[in-house]
Amino acid sequence: MQALPEASVDICVTSPPYNLGIGYSTYRDDRPRQDYLRWLGSVFGEIKRVLTDDGHFWLNVGYSNQDPWVAQDVAQVARDHFVLQNSVMWVKSIYVNGKTSGHFKPVNSERYIAPTWEHVFHFTKAGRSPLDKLTIGVPYEYYAENLRNPKTAGTKPNLRCRGNTWFIPYETISNRAKHRGDHPATFPVALAENCIRVSGITSGTVLDPFMGSGTTAIAAHRCGLSWMGFEIDANYRDFALDRIAAETAG
């Protein structure tokens, strides 16, 4: 990122390693906490430099029951550079009205409840970057009543703000190697799409400093934006480029 010009990126959507001992191919995911946070601080400083003044930085960080503070620690480091404008809960699985929707990893423990969500922090430079909330809006439950009201009929779209709880399950896949490659920690394209669309920016560049399997790039393409990213693992990079090429060819 040090080679990029200042204010050359409109949106950053990324999910760095969580430092939870995940088995990446080349990266060591169990660094001493202060070393890990200091390293991310340098990354966040560069994101701030390359981001436009009204740009958006979406940061997904998970946690484990044995290390429940890691996401908050990372957010506090980002706080040195940005204003936390919104905080979103990405729900992977939920039980509502007698039905479980989505997927999560079960926890074999008598002490811990299985985590079914992760943090998505929305940082901006000044906390005043506008959003287009209805681009990911949801229908009103009682919209028909508005149509019967002469004061509101035809003046209000059947959409409202989605709120800061986003239920986005992983898609069911038949072949992990084909759809996710060897990367051990991916997130759904729909999550990155939500971040991009609600930012309200319809042209420009999306950056992912931890490109992984190429999810953010695919989301940027689907939203009509350009993208750039960085990935230190050659196998992940090659898989991401093949995945992106297949997406753009379709």
C-alpha positions as CSV (number, residue, x, y, z in Angstrom):
1,M,0.0,0.0,0.0
2,Q,2.9,2.3,0.5
3,A,3.2,2.5,-3.3
4,L,-0.4,3.8,-3.7
5,P,-1.2,7.5,-4.0
6,E,-2.9,9.2,-1.2
7,A,-6.7,9.3,-1.3
8,S,-6.8,6.8,-4.2
9,V,-9.2,4.3,-2.6
10,D,-12.9,4.8,-2.0
11,I,-13.8,1.7,0.1
12,C,-11.7,-0.8,2.0
13,V,-13.4,-4.1,2.9
14,T,-11.1,-6.6,4.6
15,S,-10.8,-9.3,7.2
16,P,-7.3,-9.7,8.6
17,P,-6.0,-12.8,10.4
18,Y,-7.6,-13.0,13.9
19,N,-4.4,-14.3,15.6
20,L,-6.4,-17.3,16.8
21,G,-4.0,-20.0,15.6
22,I,-5.8,-20.6,12.3
23,G,-3.7,-22.9,10.0
24,Y,-2.7,-20.6,7.1
25,S,-0.2,-22.0,4.7
26,T,2.5,-19.4,5.1
27,Y,1.4,-16.9,7.7
28,R,1.9,-17.5,11.5
29,D,-1.4,-16.8,13.2
30,D,-0.3,-17.0,16.8
31,R,2.0,-13.9,17.2
32,P,2.5,-12.2,20.5
33,R,-0.5,-9.9,21.0
34,Q,1.3,-6.6,21.1
35,D,3.3,-7.6,18.0
36,Y,0.1,-8.5,16.2
37,L,-1.7,-5.3,17.2
38,R,1.4,-3.1,16.3
39,W,1.5,-4.7,12.9
40,L,-2.2,-4.1,12.2
41,G,-1.7,-0.5,13.4
42,S,0.8,0.0,10.6
43,V,-1.7,-1.5,8.1
44,F,-4.5,0.7,9.4
45,G,-2.3,3.8,9.1
46,E,-1.7,3.1,5.4
47,I,-5.5,2.4,4.8
48,K,-6.2,5.9,6.3
49,R,-3.6,7.4,4.0
50,V,-4.9,5.9,0.8
51,L,-8.6,6.3,1.6
52,T,-10.5,9.3,0.4
53,D,-11.7,11.8,3.0
54,D,-15.3,10.5,2.8
55,G,-14.3,6.9,2.1
56,H,-15.4,3.8,4.1
57,F,-13.3,1.2,5.9
58,W,-15.2,-2.0,6.7
59,L,-13.3,-4.3,9.1
60,N,-14.5,-7.9,9.8
61,V,-12.9,-9.5,12.9
62,G,-14.0,-12.6,14.7
63,Y,-13.1,-14.1,18.0
64,S,-13.0,-17.3,19.9
65,N,-14.4,-18.2,23.3
66,Q,-10.8,-18.6,24.6
67,D,-9.9,-15.2,23.2
68,P,-13.1,-13.1,23.3
69,W,-11.3,-9.7,23.3
70,V,-9.3,-9.9,20.1
71,A,-11.9,-8.1,18.0
72,Q,-12.2,-5.3,20.5
73,D,-8.4,-5.0,20.8
74,V,-8.1,-4.7,17.0
75,A,-10.9,-2.1,16.9
76,Q,-9.1,-0.1,19.5
77,V,-6.0,0.0,17.3
78,A,-8.1,1.2,14.4
79,R,-9.6,3.8,16.7
80,D,-6.2,5.5,16.7
81,H,-6.7,6.3,13.0
82,F,-10.5,6.4,12.4
83,V,-13.9,7.2,13.9
84,L,-16.2,4.2,14.5
85,Q,-19.2,5.3,12.5
86,N,-21.2,2.0,12.7
87,S,-20.8,-1.4,14.3
88,V,-22.5,-4.3,12.5
89,M,-23.1,-7.8,13.8
90,W,-22.6,-10.4,11.0
91,V,-24.9,-13.3,12.0
92,K,-24.0,-16.7,10.5
93,S,-26.6,-18.8,12.1
94,I,-29.8,-18.0,14.1
95,Y,-32.7,-19.8,15.7
96,V,-36.0,-17.9,15.1
97,N,-39.6,-19.1,15.3
98,G,-38.8,-22.8,15.7
99,K,-36.3,-22.9,12.9
100,T,-32.5,-22.7,12.7
101,S,-31.1,-20.9,9.6
102,G,-27.4,-20.8,8.6
103,H,-24.4,-22.7,9.7
104,F,-21.8,-22.5,12.5
105,K,-19.0,-24.5,13.9
106,P,-20.1,-26.5,16.9
107,V,-18.0,-26.2,20.1
108,N,-17.2,-29.4,22.0
109,S,-17.1,-27.8,25.5
110,E,-19.0,-27.8,28.7
111,R,-18.1,-24.2,29.3
112,Y,-18.6,-22.4,26.0
113,I,-21.6,-21.5,23.8
114,A,-20.9,-21.9,20.1
115,P,-20.1,-18.5,18.4
116,T,-22.6,-17.7,15.6
117,W,-21.7,-14.1,14.7
118,E,-18.7,-11.8,14.1
119,H,-18.0,-8.1,14.2
120,V,-18.0,-5.9,11.2
121,F,-16.7,-2.4,12.2
122,H,-17.5,0.5,9.9
123,F,-14.7,3.1,10.2
124,T,-14.5,6.5,8.5
125,K,-12.1,9.4,8.9
126,A,-14.5,11.8,10.5
127,G,-17.6,9.8,11.3
128,R,-19.6,11.8,8.7
129,S,-19.4,9.8,5.5
130,P,-22.9,9.4,4.0
131,L,-24.5,6.0,3.4
132,D,-27.2,4.8,1.1
133,K,-29.0,2.5,3.5
134,L,-31.9,1.6,1.2
135,T,-29.5,-0.1,-1.3
136,I,-29.5,-3.0,1.2
137,G,-32.9,-2.1,2.6
138,V,-35.6,-4.6,3.6
139,P,-39.4,-4.4,2.9
140,Y,-41.7,-3.0,5.5
141,E,-43.8,-5.6,7.2
142,Y,-47.0,-3.4,7.1
143,Y,-46.3,-1.4,3.8
144,A,-49.9,-2.1,2.6
145,E,-51.2,0.2,5.4
146,N,-49.1,3.1,4.0
147,L,-50.7,2.5,0.6
148,R,-54.2,3.0,2.1
149,N,-53.1,6.2,3.9
150,P,-53.7,9.1,1.5
151,K,-50.9,11.1,3.1
152,T,-48.2,8.5,2.4
153,A,-49.6,6.5,-0.5
154,G,-47.1,6.4,-3.4
155,T,-44.6,8.6,-1.6
156,K,-42.6,6.0,0.3
157,P,-40.7,3.1,-1.1
158,N,-41.3,-0.4,0.3
159,L,-37.9,-0.4,1.9
160,R,-36.5,0.5,5.3
161,C,-33.1,0.4,6.9
162,R,-31.8,-3.1,7.5
163,G,-30.3,-2.2,10.8
164,N,-27.0,-3.3,12.2
165,T,-27.7,-7.0,12.4
166,W,-27.0,-8.7,9.1
167,F,-28.0,-12.4,8.8
168,I,-25.7,-13.6,6.0
169,P,-25.2,-17.4,6.0
170,Y,-22.5,-19.2,4.1
171,E,-23.7,-20.6,0.8
172,T,-24.1,-24.3,0.7
173,I,-21.4,-25.7,-1.6
174,S,-20.7,-29.1,-3.0
175,N,-17.0,-28.7,-3.6
176,R,-15.0,-26.7,-1.1
177,A,-11.7,-26.9,-3.1
178,K,-13.5,-25.4,-6.1
179,H,-15.4,-22.7,-4.3
180,R,-13.1,-21.7,-1.4
181,G,-9.8,-23.3,-2.2
182,D,-7.3,-24.1,0.6
183,H,-8.0,-20.9,2.5
184,P,-9.2,-21.8,6.0
185,A,-11.0,-18.6,6.8
186,T,-13.3,-17.2,4.1
187,F,-16.5,-15.0,4.3
188,P,-19.5,-14.7,2.0
189,V,-19.5,-12.5,-1.1
190,A,-22.8,-11.1,0.1
191,L,-21.2,-9.7,3.3
192,A,-18.7,-7.7,1.2
193,E,-21.4,-6.7,-1.2
194,N,-23.5,-5.3,1.7
195,C,-20.5,-3.2,2.8
196,I,-19.9,-1.8,-0.7
197,R,-23.5,-1.1,-1.6
198,V,-24.5,0.6,1.7
199,S,-21.4,2.9,1.3
200,G,-23.4,4.5,-1.5
201,I,-20.3,4.7,-3.9
202,T,-21.2,3.6,-7.4
203,S,-17.8,4.2,-9.1
204,G,-14.3,4.0,-7.8
205,T,-11.9,1.5,-6.3
206,V,-12.3,-1.1,-3.5
207,L,-9.2,-2.3,-1.6
208,D,-8.6,-5.5,0.3
209,P,-5.2,-5.6,2.0
210,F,-5.8,-9.3,2.9
211,M,-7.3,-10.6,-0.3
212,G,-7.3,-14.3,0.6
213,S,-9.6,-16.1,-1.8
214,G,-10.7,-13.0,-3.7
215,T,-14.1,-12.5,-2.1
216,T,-13.9,-8.7,-1.9
217,A,-12.8,-8.4,-5.5
218,I,-15.8,-10.5,-6.6
219,A,-18.1,-8.3,-4.6
220,A,-16.6,-5.2,-6.1
221,H,-17.1,-6.5,-9.6
222,R,-20.7,-7.3,-8.9
223,C,-21.2,-3.8,-7.6
224,G,-19.6,-2.3,-10.7
225,L,-16.4,-1.0,-9.0
226,S,-12.8,-1.5,-9.6
227,W,-10.7,-3.4,-7.1
228,M,-7.2,-4.0,-5.9
229,G,-5.8,-6.3,-3.3
230,F,-2.7,-7.9,-1.7
231,E,-2.0,-11.5,-0.7
232,I,1.3,-12.9,0.5
233,D,0.4,-16.6,-0.1
234,A,1.0,-17.6,-3.7
235,N,-1.5,-20.5,-3.6
236,Y,-4.3,-18.2,-2.2
237,R,-3.4,-15.6,-4.8
238,D,-3.6,-18.0,-7.7
239,F,-6.9,-19.4,-6.5
240,A,-8.3,-15.9,-6.1
241,L,-7.2,-14.8,-9.6
242,D,-8.8,-18.0,-11.1
243,R,-12.0,-17.4,-9.1
244,I,-12.1,-13.7,-10.1
245,A,-11.5,-14.6,-13.8
246,A,-14.3,-17.1,-13.7
247,E,-16.6,-14.5,-12.1
248,T,-15.8,-11.8,-14.6
249,A,-16.0,-14.1,-17.6
250,G,-19.6,-15.1,-16.6
